[in-house]
Protein backbone atom coordinates (compact mmCIF):
# COMPACT_ATOMS: atom_id res chain seq x y z
CA UNK A 1 0.00 0.00 0.00
CA UNK A 2 1.26 3.48 -0.92
CA UNK A 3 0.15 6.63 0.85
CA UNK A 4 0.26 9.87 -1.13
CA UNK A 5 -0.29 13.30 0.39
CA UNK A 6 -1.69 16.22 -1.61
CA UNK A 7 -1.07 19.26 0.56
CA UNK A 8 -2.07 22.88 0.12
CA UNK A 9 -4.85 25.45 0.07
CA UNK A 10 -5.49 25.09 -3.65
CA UNK A 11 -8.58 23.16 -4.79
CA UNK A 12 -7.12 19.66 -5.36
CA UNK A 13 -10.23 17.49 -5.46
CA UNK A 14 -10.60 17.09 -9.22
CA UNK A 15 -6.86 16.62 -9.70
CA UNK A 16 -6.80 13.80 -7.14
CA UNK A 17 -9.92 12.09 -8.51
CA UNK A 18 -8.64 12.12 -12.09
CA UNK A 19 -5.30 10.61 -11.07
CA UNK A 20 -7.13 8.03 -8.97
CA UNK A 21 -9.31 7.10 -11.96
CA UNK A 22 -6.23 6.40 -14.08
CA UNK A 23 -4.92 4.03 -11.42
CA UNK A 24 -8.24 2.23 -10.94
CA UNK A 25 -8.31 1.68 -14.70
CA UNK A 26 -5.05 -0.21 -14.13
CA UNK A 27 -6.84 -2.44 -11.61
CA UNK A 28 -5.48 -0.62 -8.57
CA UNK A 29 -7.64 -0.17 -5.48
CA UNK A 30 -7.63 3.51 -4.53
CA UNK A 31 -9.04 5.32 -1.51
CA UNK A 32 -9.31 9.12 -1.62
CA UNK A 33 -9.65 10.82 1.78
CA UNK A 34 -10.97 14.38 1.70
CA UNK A 35 -9.85 15.97 4.99
CA UNK A 36 -10.29 19.54 3.78
CA UNK A 37 -12.33 22.23 5.49
CA UNK A 38 -14.68 22.67 2.51
CA UNK A 39 -15.04 18.94 1.82
CA UNK A 40 -15.61 19.53 -1.91
CA UNK A 41 -15.84 15.78 -2.55
CA UNK A 42 -19.08 15.77 -0.55
CA UNK A 43 -20.68 17.97 -3.21
CA UNK A 44 -19.20 16.78 -6.51
CA UNK A 45 -19.09 13.03 -5.84
CA UNK A 46 -22.52 11.36 -6.00
CA UNK A 47 -23.55 9.52 -2.83
CA UNK A 48 -26.79 8.03 -1.58
CA UNK A 49 -27.98 9.76 1.60
CA UNK A 50 -24.55 11.02 2.69
CA UNK A 51 -24.00 11.25 6.43
CA UNK A 52 -21.51 13.38 8.35
CA UNK A 53 -18.90 10.70 7.73
CA UNK A 54 -19.16 8.14 4.95
CA UNK A 55 -17.32 6.23 2.25
CA UNK A 56 -18.81 6.01 -1.21
CA UNK A 57 -17.63 4.50 -4.50
CA UNK A 58 -17.36 6.69 -7.60
CA UNK A 59 -16.16 5.15 -10.87
CA UNK A 60 -14.27 2.44 -8.98
CA UNK A 61 -12.68 4.93 -6.56
CA UNK A 62 -13.54 4.74 -2.86
CA UNK A 63 -13.94 8.25 -1.48
CA UNK A 64 -14.02 9.00 2.25
CA UNK A 65 -15.52 12.22 3.58
CA UNK A 66 -15.56 13.51 7.15
CA UNK A 67 -12.67 11.43 8.53
CA UNK A 68 -9.62 13.01 10.12
CA UNK A 69 -7.49 10.00 11.02
CA UNK A 70 -7.05 6.36 9.99
CA UNK A 71 -8.66 5.04 13.17
CA UNK A 72 -12.05 6.57 12.41
CA UNK A 73 -11.95 5.08 8.90
CA UNK A 74 -11.09 1.65 10.25
CA UNK A 75 -13.87 1.94 12.81
CA UNK A 76 -16.33 2.85 10.05
CA UNK A 77 -15.20 -0.19 8.04
CA UNK A 78 -15.43 -2.42 11.09
CA UNK A 79 -11.78 -3.46 11.18
CA UNK A 80 -9.29 -3.30 14.02
CA UNK A 81 -6.89 -0.42 14.57
CA UNK A 82 -3.97 -2.74 13.84
CA UNK A 83 -5.38 -3.95 10.49
CA UNK A 84 -4.14 -2.51 7.20
CA UNK A 85 -6.57 -0.78 4.89
CA UNK A 86 -7.02 -2.97 1.83
CA UNK A 87 -5.91 -0.53 -0.88
CA UNK A 88 -3.02 -0.21 -3.29
CA UNK A 89 -3.06 3.58 -2.94
CA UNK A 90 -4.44 6.02 -0.39
CA UNK A 91 -4.63 9.65 -1.54
CA UNK A 92 -5.07 12.23 1.23
CA UNK A 93 -6.31 15.74 0.41
CA UNK A 94 -4.97 17.97 3.19
CA UNK A 95 -5.38 21.69 3.91
CA UNK A 96 -4.51 21.82 7.63
CA UNK A 97 -1.48 21.14 9.79
CA UNK A 98 -3.62 19.04 12.13
CA UNK A 99 -4.24 16.49 9.38
CA UNK A 100 -0.56 16.39 8.48
CA UNK A 101 -0.12 15.12 12.02
CA UNK A 102 -3.15 12.86 12.35
CA UNK A 103 -2.37 11.04 9.08
CA UNK A 104 1.36 10.92 9.90
CA UNK A 105 2.21 12.45 6.55
CA UNK A 106 5.93 12.21 7.30
CA UNK A 107 5.62 8.50 6.63
CA UNK A 108 3.82 8.89 3.28
CA UNK A 109 5.47 7.38 0.22
CA UNK A 110 5.15 10.63 -1.74
CA UNK A 111 3.94 14.14 -0.94
CA UNK A 112 2.88 16.88 -3.33
CA UNK A 113 2.43 20.57 -2.53
CA UNK A 114 -0.36 21.79 -4.80
CA UNK A 115 -0.66 25.54 -5.37
CA UNK A 116 -1.52 28.33 -7.73
CA UNK A 117 0.40 31.59 -7.92
CA UNK A 118 -2.15 33.83 -6.21
CA UNK A 119 -0.98 35.26 -2.91
CA UNK A 120 -3.70 33.63 -0.78
CA UNK A 121 -3.10 30.12 -2.11
CA UNK A 122 0.67 30.44 -1.71
CA UNK A 123 0.63 31.96 1.77
CA UNK A 124 -2.17 29.77 3.14
CA UNK A 125 -0.59 26.65 1.65
CA UNK A 126 2.78 27.39 3.18
CA UNK A 127 1.11 28.19 6.51
CA UNK A 128 -0.04 24.56 6.64
CA UNK A 129 3.62 23.54 6.66
CA UNK A 130 4.69 26.03 9.33
CA UNK A 131 4.19 23.63 12.23
CA UNK A 132 6.36 20.83 10.86
CA UNK A 133 8.80 19.50 13.43
CA UNK A 134 10.79 17.41 10.96
CA UNK A 135 11.79 18.11 7.38
CA UNK A 136 9.33 16.91 4.76
CA UNK A 137 10.15 15.96 1.16
CA UNK A 138 7.75 17.77 -1.18
CA UNK A 139 7.24 18.07 -4.92
CA UNK A 140 5.58 21.27 -6.19
CA UNK A 141 2.47 20.88 -8.37
CA UNK A 142 1.86 24.31 -9.84
CA UNK A 143 -1.34 25.37 -11.57
CA UNK A 144 0.24 27.87 -13.94
CA UNK A 145 1.80 27.76 -17.38
CA UNK A 146 5.24 28.49 -16.02
CA UNK A 147 7.02 30.14 -13.12
CA UNK A 148 8.75 33.44 -13.82
CA UNK A 149 11.95 34.44 -12.07
CA UNK A 150 10.12 37.00 -9.93
CA UNK A 151 7.42 34.50 -8.98
CA UNK A 152 10.02 31.89 -8.08
CA UNK A 153 11.85 34.42 -5.92
CA UNK A 154 8.59 35.33 -4.21
CA UNK A 155 7.80 31.66 -3.56
CA UNK A 156 11.29 31.09 -2.17
CA UNK A 157 10.91 34.15 0.07
CA UNK A 158 7.56 32.96 1.45
CA UNK A 159 8.87 29.45 2.08
CA UNK A 160 11.93 30.58 4.02
CA UNK A 161 12.07 28.74 7.30
CA UNK A 162 9.71 25.96 6.24
CA UNK A 163 11.10 22.54 7.13
CA UNK A 164 10.80 21.26 3.57
CA UNK A 165 13.14 19.54 1.16
CA UNK A 166 11.81 20.74 -2.19
CA UNK A 167 12.23 18.41 -5.12
CA UNK A 168 14.18 19.87 -8.03
CA UNK A 169 11.23 19.15 -10.33
CA UNK A 170 8.04 21.18 -10.57
CA UNK A 171 4.97 19.61 -12.17
CA UNK A 172 2.99 22.18 -14.16
CA UNK A 173 -0.73 22.11 -14.84
CA UNK A 174 -1.39 24.83 -17.41
CA UNK A 175 -5.02 25.07 -16.36
CA UNK A 176 -6.72 26.44 -19.47
CA UNK A 177 -10.26 27.80 -19.39
CA UNK A 178 -11.31 24.90 -21.61
CA UNK A 179 -10.08 22.37 -19.04
CA UNK A 180 -11.94 24.14 -16.24
CA UNK A 181 -15.16 24.23 -18.26
CA UNK A 182 -14.90 20.57 -19.22
CA UNK A 183 -14.33 19.45 -15.65
CA UNK A 184 -17.40 21.43 -14.56
CA UNK A 185 -19.44 19.69 -17.28
CA UNK A 186 -18.15 16.34 -16.06
CA UNK A 187 -19.23 17.22 -12.52
CA UNK A 188 -22.72 18.03 -13.76
CA UNK A 189 -23.14 14.64 -15.47
CA UNK A 190 -21.30 12.90 -12.60
CA UNK A 191 -18.66 11.37 -14.86
CA UNK A 192 -14.87 11.38 -14.98
CA UNK A 193 -14.07 12.03 -18.64
CA UNK A 194 -10.64 12.65 -20.13
CA UNK A 195 -11.70 13.32 -23.70
CA UNK A 196 -11.23 16.95 -24.81
CA UNK A 197 -8.93 17.86 -21.91
CA UNK A 198 -5.89 19.68 -23.27
CA UNK A 199 -2.85 17.60 -24.12
CA UNK A 200 -0.79 19.51 -21.55
CA UNK A 201 -3.30 18.80 -18.78
CA UNK A 202 -3.55 15.13 -19.69
CA UNK A 203 0.23 14.91 -19.90
CA UNK A 204 0.62 16.21 -16.35
CA UNK A 205 -1.99 13.75 -15.05
CA UNK A 206 -0.13 10.90 -16.71
CA UNK A 207 3.19 12.13 -15.37
CA UNK A 208 2.02 11.95 -11.76
CA UNK A 209 0.32 8.59 -12.32
CA UNK A 210 3.55 7.25 -13.83
CA UNK A 211 5.54 8.45 -10.80
CA UNK A 212 3.27 6.46 -8.51
CA UNK A 213 3.40 3.16 -10.40
CA UNK A 214 5.77 0.56 -9.05
CA UNK A 215 7.21 -1.12 -12.13
CA UNK A 216 8.43 -0.25 -15.59
CA UNK A 217 5.92 -2.69 -17.00
CA UNK A 218 3.05 -0.76 -15.41
CA UNK A 219 4.47 2.51 -16.67
CA UNK A 220 4.61 1.07 -20.18
CA UNK A 221 0.98 -0.07 -19.86
CA UNK A 222 -0.14 3.37 -18.70
CA UNK A 223 -0.33 4.96 -22.16
CA UNK A 224 -2.49 2.13 -23.51
CA UNK A 225 -4.84 2.35 -20.54
CA UNK A 226 -5.06 6.12 -20.82
CA UNK A 227 -6.04 5.92 -24.50
CA UNK A 228 -8.94 3.67 -23.52
CA UNK A 229 -10.02 6.18 -20.88
CA UNK A 230 -9.86 8.99 -23.44
CA UNK A 231 -12.14 7.04 -25.76
CA UNK A 232 -14.53 6.38 -22.92
CA UNK A 233 -14.45 2.65 -23.68
CA UNK A 234 -13.60 0.55 -20.64
CA UNK A 235 -14.22 -3.06 -19.84
Buried (B, 14 or more C-beta within 10 A) or exposed (E): EBBBBBBBBBBBBBBBBBBBBBBBBBEBBBBBBBBBEEEBBBEBBBBEEBEEBBBBEBBBBBBBBBBBBBEBBBBBEEEEEEEEBEBBBBBBBBBBBEBBBBBEBBEBEBBBBBBBBEEEBBEBBBBBBEEBEEEBEBBBBBBBEEBEEEBEEBBEEBBEEBEBEBBEEBBBBBBBEEBEEBBEEBBEEEEBBBEEBBEBBBEBBBBBBBBBBEEEEBBEEBEEBBEEBBEEEEE
